[in-house]
Amino acid sequence: MFTRALAAVAAAGLLTAACGGAPAATQTSPTTTSSSSMAMPGMAMGDGLAAESGGYRFEPASTTVSGPFTFRILGPDGRAVTEFEPEQTKLMHFYLVRSDLTGFQHVHPTMAADGTWTAPLTAAQPGSYRVYAQFVVKGADEVLGQSVTVPGSATTSALAAPSVTTEVDGYTLTVGGDKPMAGMTHQLTISVAKDGQPVTDLQPYLDTYAHLTAFHAGDLAFAHLHPQGAVNGDHGGPKLTFEAMLPKSGDWRLFVQFQTGGVLHTAAVTVAAGS
């Protein structure tokens, strides 16, 4: 279920966060009921490893994170951009990812009239991070990134080994499908269960039944996937299917977000892409 994000990443380069108004975060690791397609027509361009792309530049107020994070997107004329197009119901998707992939937040910032965005980040463990701004402007999909720091004494953790299962909030997620191979499109499935029983009450979240992002363990390259299929009220699950293409070989940390009973859950799992 890769969309514009991964397709464009290839052309150029399960999981804890909240992409809703309030962020959810991991340390160590509008709801709709109408039917709509979960196979997004396209997603983000770029892998978030550069602060400038396509004439647009990410300009943070600071590279230190100590609370809400403010930034601007500058256009080719050097001025702050103030007109953006919705992507999955939001004008801006913002990510904070720890360098060891044990901390992850995904929020939706708000924009002031002068083009200054404010991302409502929650407190994060000290360490090195990367932030990503994903947006659409004048039909162009971009993902811009910047290294940042959360002050304080920091320790790092080893990346969890590749696995086919992960758990979050009492739910068990099982990864299936084809073996990932770098640069090749394949089918990836995620099955959701609770107490040993298949889950069939997933709620729409950002016009899908799951929101999936991936980050490369080697350089923190960003990749964005979405499930295939149609949204039909609060009846998603138990199996979600994704069209996946991981552009680089090596380990990827996948973060999947899904909603049940009005609560957003995020789980993380490591998968390996062969060369």
Order of alpha helices (4+ residues) and beta strands (2+ residues): alpha-beta-beta-beta-beta-beta-beta-beta-beta-beta-beta-beta-beta-beta-beta-beta-beta-beta-beta-beta-beta-beta-beta
